[in-house]
């Protein structure tokens, strides 16, 4: 049984942060950016003596893609989502606005596996979800490379197997994927403390350490070219 990282758990900034694990499923239209067809979010927060546990915040919705990015047979094979499933769903702008409004007010960070993918979806709809778009992401893939160096693969499936986390019943559905990503995040936070005697660089003592190890600054917060000149 894994036990929480005592140094990280005592950091006030870490204790106050609401981590929102997020996952999108999407289509990949030729010659255009991917479009979301499902999103799920699951809140986790620090509990004394337990580490990160579910906070009670959950969100899930199918999304109707635009006409240029329909659900294909390949998308259905991977996700199980069909064109008819999303035909009557709201569009991405509506869904992400609803999620944005529902986000808890307390300090928060997003958590995702291979987070640049999620960051891309959010950035493209940033006008409809400004709070999401301004929130820093923690990438569990980057974090795993720091905490568990030398693994042959850092795919989500490979890391679940490495941790002994069971595969979800519906892999590549958004809620199942955020659930196991949240479990992976907890395992990473816990195992980071085991390296401190030999691998100081892998140790997480504060929220700042976590951000430096695996944080992704939202594109809305990055300086523009004019600001750099």
C-alpha positions, 0 to 999 in steps of 0.5 A: 500500500502506498503512503503519502509523501510527508514533505509534500503533504505538509506544504501549505500551497499543495494542501490548498490546491484542488487538482482537476484531472481532465481528459478529452477524446477527439477526432483527427480530421485530415488537414485540420486540428483535432476536435473534442467529442468527449470531456471529463474532469475529476477533482482530487485534493489533499486529505491528511494521512491519505494523500490526494483523494477524490474531492467530489467534483466531477464533470462529463459530457459528450461533444458534437464536433463541427462538420469538418471533423466528423466521428469516423470509423477509426474514432469509434474503434478507439473510443466506442463513441459513434456519430449518432452518440454525439449528433444531439450533444452540445458543441465544444464551446457550450460544453467547455463554457459549462465546465468553466463555470462549474470549476471550483473557486479554490486554487487549482491545477489541471492534471492530464497525461500527455497534457499538451493534447488537453492544452491544445483543445482548451486553447482553441476554445479559450474564449469560452473557457477563460478560467480553464485556459489560464490554469497551469497543467501538470503532465503525468507523462513528464512527471513519470519520466522524472520519478521513474527514469528508464522505463521502456514506455511512458504511455498511459497503458504502460504506466498503469501496468508499472503501478499495478493500476487495473485497466479501466472497463472502457479505456479511451472513454474520458471518465474512465481515463481521468479516473486512472490518471488520477490514480497514476498521479497519486502513485507518482506523488507517493513514489517521488519521496522514495528517491530522495536518498539517491536521486535528489532531483526526483524528490518533490517537497513542495508544490513548486517542485511539482510545477518545475518537474512537470508543469506546463504554462498555459499558452494564454499566460505566455508572452506574445512576440510583441512583449518579447521585443 
